[in-house]
């Protein structure tokens, strides 16, 4: 297999990327196809769907060895589960699966068609291997079990002083706050004195977490 496209997002590093697609609906991306796939006919009818599946590669999580078990962050990073019972990036073939909202298709762009999507959970430059439409009657199972993922995870309250928030482009503010509210830290870290740094778009955002509140203390333009 070879990539058919790459996605461009505001996530420059793995730290801070939402743990699942759709958690931060404001997190956006642009899918740009390789020249041989920029054929309008290949997209005919896609505009009739508003969600799509993306099959992609954990390109920064490659390993030469295979581990049958992993430690899901959701369980505190200490409990092992079978790799096929998780969505860990450390898999035999490093493939990821995301369902994102298809906001629009730009057929007129120089390197189009371009797909504008939201609810992304992928690193900037992630290679994409396939795209399929999300079909509710087949893809939505109302009786699905949650397994260990049913462990409750509370969103953080985000305190973002206006003088710091105003340093961020207005069209990025809501997405950034959404990313921070999902608590970018590993679940096993709970040090109130520790300062964290998150790279988002062209900004380095520094913060600390105390109980259920995340406080931004510095924003530096990269």
Secondary structure, DSSP 4 states (H G I P E B T S, - for coil): ---SEEEEESB-SSTT--SSTTSSTT-EEEEEE-GGG--GGGGTTGGG-SEEEEEEE-TT---SS--SEEE-GGGTT--EEEGGGS--S--SS-EEEEEEEEEEEESSSTT--EEEEES----TTEEEEEEEE--HHHH--TT---GGGGS--PPPEEE--HHHHTTS-HHHHHHHHHHHHT--S-TT---TT--EEEEETTEEEEEEEETTEEEEEEEEE-
